[in-house]
Amino acid sequence: MKTRITTGLAALATAALTLTAVAPAQASEPAERKAGNRSLAKVLAADGNRLDRNWQDFDILEKGVLTVLKAKPESPVALLTQGRKRATVFLPTDAAFRALVTDLTGKKPRTERATVRALLKVADVDTLETVLLYHVVAGRTLTSPKVVASAGKRLTTAQGGKVGIRVRGKKVIVSDLDKNDRNARVVVVDINRGNKQVGHAVNRVLRPIDLP
């Protein structure tokens, strides 16, 4: 387990060095030209930025975004605060981050606060930035019907890597570059629908590299 953790974190750090700029916005989709400008950052902050006992919301994701922007105000992660710019984001739940920490360390945190502490111990700001951007499809507003229509295709993320979309019955699966881990499943769709930025909750953190 220790070798897996060390090698995996080294690979994530290397992935951080390949960070690319957020892709330029594509032409607006005709049916959504009048979409609102509420950012996903505002949605994440709606509960007051508290770590709580609800593992199905996005407190840890918000902490991650704030941590990156505090250290790197010019980071492309700032796109999530810019509601006039189109983006689709696969939003890992708090439980998804706990699963990631458990996989990397072999220990399952009991609280969200402990999960955040463990996450920041194993991932520096650059690595965290890379992972966050791997969840963002910049320049596109992909509501759930459009995500489903993307089945069999790969979407380019703001990190520069790609994620795959598969549909199995009523389940939408988002596959990452880690072939050894379970793929993420969409558990809530169309968060912030009606705006240029839309999110879909996923139950696993997407990984931009293949961890050993």
N, C-alpha and C positions, 0 to 999 in steps of 0.2 A: 504493500500500500504506500509506504514512504517513497519508494522509487517512482510509482505512478504519479504521486502528488508533485514531486520535484520536477519530473520530466514534463508533466502536464502544464505546470505553471511556467516553465521555461518556454514551452511552445506558445502559450498565450502571450507571454511577453514579446516573443518574436513576432507574433501576429500583430501586436500593437505597433511595431515599427513599419508595417505595411499599410498603415491607416491612409485612406484616401479622402479627398474632399467630398462633401455631399454633392450628389449628382444635381445638375441644373434642373429646374422645374420643367416638366414637359407641358405641352399645350393643354389648356384647360379642357376638361371633358364637357361637352355641350350641356348635358343634363344637370351639371353641377356648377355652372358658372356663378350662380347666385348663392353658393354655399357660404355659411357664416365663417367668422374669423376667430372663434374661440380656440385657443391652443390646447393641446393635450396636457401641457404643464398645468394649466388651470384645472383641468379635470382631476389630475393626480393630487392637486393640493386642496381639493374640495372638502376633505375631511379634517383639515387643519394640520396636516403634516405630523400626525401622531403615530407612533409605533403602538400597536394594540394587539388584541388576541385574534383578530380576524385574518386568517392566513390566505383568504381568497381576494384580498384587495391589493393595493400596489404601494404600500408604505416603503418597502425596501427599495423598490424601483425608484421612487421619488428621492430617497436618500442618496441613491447612486447618482442620479442626475445632478442633484445639488452639490454633491462632493466633487464631481468632475468640473462643473461650472465655477465652483469656488476656486479651484486650483488652476483652471484653464478657461477664463471667461470667453475666449474666442473659439472655443471648441465647437465643432459642427453639431455637437449635442444640443447646442442652443436652438437648433431648429425646432425643438419641441416647445419652445416658448414663443415661437413666431407664427401665430395663428393665421397670418395671411399667406403663408407658404404651405403648399400641399405636402402631405406626408401620410403614409400608412405605417402604423407601428404595431408590432406583435408585442404585447405587454405581459411580461412574466409576472405571475402572482407572487405574493410573499412565500407561499408554499414552494413555488418553483425555485426561488433563491435558496430556501432551506435545503431542498433536494440537491442543488449544486454544491453547497457547502458540505453537505454530508458526503457526497461523492468524492470531493477533493480532499477532505480531512479524515473521513472515516467516523466522524462524530456528528450526531444530530442535535443541533441547538434546540433548546427548550422554548426560547422566546424569540420574538422578532429582533429585539435589541441585541441578543447574543448572536443572532444570525448576521446582523450588520457588522458587529465587531469581528466576527470570524471572517466575513467576506473581505473586509478592509485589511485584514492581516495577510490574506493569501493573494490579494490582487492589488497592485498599485494603481494609480490614477490612469496611467496610459492603458493598462490592460482593461480596466473597467470601462474606459471610453470606447475601446475597440469592441468589447462585448455589447455595450449599449447600442452602438451604431450598426451592429450586425442585425439588430431587430427593426431597423428603420428602412422603409422603402421611400426615398425622397422623391418629391415631384409628382406623386400620384395619390389620388384619393380612391382607395380600393374598398368599397363597401362589401359586405359579405357575398352578394351575388357575383361580384367581380372576382373576389378571391376564389370562389368555387369555379368560376369560368376559367381560372388560371390553372386548374388541375392538370398535372402532367408537364407544367412549365416550371422554369426557375426564375425567381425574381432577384434582381440585383439590389443589394443593400447599400446603405451609405458607407459601410465599412469597405466595400469593394467586393466582398464575397457574395455568394448566391445562396438562396434558400429554395427548396422545392415545395410544391404544393400537391398534395394528394387528397382525394376524397374517397372515403370508405363508408358507404351507406350514408348515414347522417353525420359522420365524423370528418372533420377537416384536419389533416395532419400536415405539420410544417417540418420538413426534414432539414437538418443542418449538416455540417461537414464532419461531425463526430460519428463515425460508423459503429463505435462500441457502445453508444448510449441510446436509450429510448428517445424516439422523436417526440417533439412537442405536439400537443393536441389543442386545438382552439376550444375554449370552454365558455367564452362570452364573446358575442360579436357586436360590431357596430357601436362601440363606445364613442360618444361625441358625434354621432351621425348627424348630418345636416350642416357640418362644418368642413372646411378644407382638410383638416386633420382628423383622421379616424383611427381608432385602435381596436384590436382584437386580443382578448386575454388568452394567454397560453399557459399550460401547466408545467412547462419545462423551460429552462433558460437555454436559448439557442447558442451553439458553440461554433465559433468561426474557424476552428482547427480540429483535426482528428486527435483527440487525447489518447495516449497509449492505454 
